[in-house]
Amino acid sequence: MTDLILEWLIKIVVVFGVVITAVAYLSYMERRVAGWIQLRKGPNRVGPLGLLQPAADAIKFMFKEDLMPAEANRLVFVIAPTLILIPAVMTLIVIPYGSAIDLFGRHIELHVTRLDVGLLYLLALASVSVYGIALAGWSSNNKYSLLGALRSSAQMVSYELSLGLSIVGVLIQAGSLDLVKIVQGQAGWHGLEWNFFHFQPLGFVIFFIAALAETNRVPFDLPEAETELVAGYHTEYSSMKMAMFLMAEEFNVITSASIATTLFFGGWLGPGVGHFPILSLVYFVLKVFVIVFVFVWIRFTLPRFRYDQLMAFGWKILLPLAILNIVITATWVMFTS
């Protein structure tokens, strides 16, 4: 039992360390990609090729003055950023990053823990962050922050429905909420059994669009539209509290990409995994990187929706398509099983 607890602790430390580093360099990646798209250099001063820019940003956030509005609800104002960041971090423990490796005489599964309802756990945590956003906007006692929070809450609630329905097709095919079993069910010839190619391309498109909206990314960044709302629900935040909001967004991008990889692109599966298990980790990271790159690419390519367009798209287009995907998948499984 002691060995098992020690293994869990080591996994938690390693996974958190790797992902927090990835979160830091995701901000660097966003700036670099923005530079390429906009025909400029991007970060290139702090360290070689600007690679130390995330460290400079972290130092800046730690030493900036932590301001609080005089009329703010102080307790809720402080708690709100943690209500967004902690659920984002907790999602990491159930995502399977690889198959299994033998190390130091132990057979180690490449995930922190495994739940029979792992996917339900992820969806539950994703729905908690809306409370942090709503409370952040309300507790600031700023009309712009409140308006941004209301926009974000309505947007997240609307698109969570489509996001949840988009993965029902995968669950019908896999017959399980266990993320490991979902990945194992996609094992097949050269990736053709991945759910994306195996009757779920529409489900992935719906999931990806809903994930963009859930993370308040372009073209669904209405809650943070700087030109209209002075930055949205986190207008009054500064220093490390502001950093927590930014970190939570980056965490959610990586989590969304990891879930998409697991559900639609075979997770850790790829050529040679059976002979070289460590390749499973490499494949998973590469797939996540590609999806994250698409997140960043879209941010600097598309304009944002008007708010009425955003809500109409979620309820009148995305939701009916998600229901249609469930009907098609259920019909196909019924007649082929």
HELIX and SHEET records of a PDB file:
HELIX    1   1 THR A    2  ILE A   37  1                                  36    
HELIX    2   2 PRO A   48  GLY A   50  5                                   3    
HELIX    3   3 GLN A   53  PHE A   63  1                                  11    
HELIX    4   4 ARG A   74  MET A   90  1                                  17    
HELIX    5   5 THR A   91  ILE A   93  5                                   3    
HELIX    6   6 GLY A  118  SER A  139  1                                  22    
HELIX    7   7 LYS A  143  SER A  166  1                                  24    
HELIX    8   8 VAL A  168  ALA A  174  1                                   7    
HELIX    9   9 LEU A  179  GLN A  184  1                                   6    
HELIX   10  10 TRP A  189  GLY A  191  5                                   3    
HELIX   11  11 PRO A  201  GLU A  214  1                                  14    
HELIX   12  12 LEU A  222  GLU A  224  5                                   3    
HELIX   13  13 GLU A  226  LEU A  229  1                                   4    
HELIX   14  14 GLY A  232  HIS A  234  5                                   3    
HELIX   15  15 SER A  239  PHE A  264  1                                  26    
HELIX   16  16 ILE A  278  ARG A  299  1                                  22    
HELIX   17  17 TYR A  307  ALA A  312  1                                   6    
HELIX   18  18 PHE A  313  LEU A  318  3                                   6    
HELIX   19  19 LEU A  319  THR A  336  1                                  18    
SHEET    1   A 2 ALA A 100  LEU A 103  0                                        
SHEET    2   A 2 ARG A 106  GLU A 109 -1                                        
END                                                                             
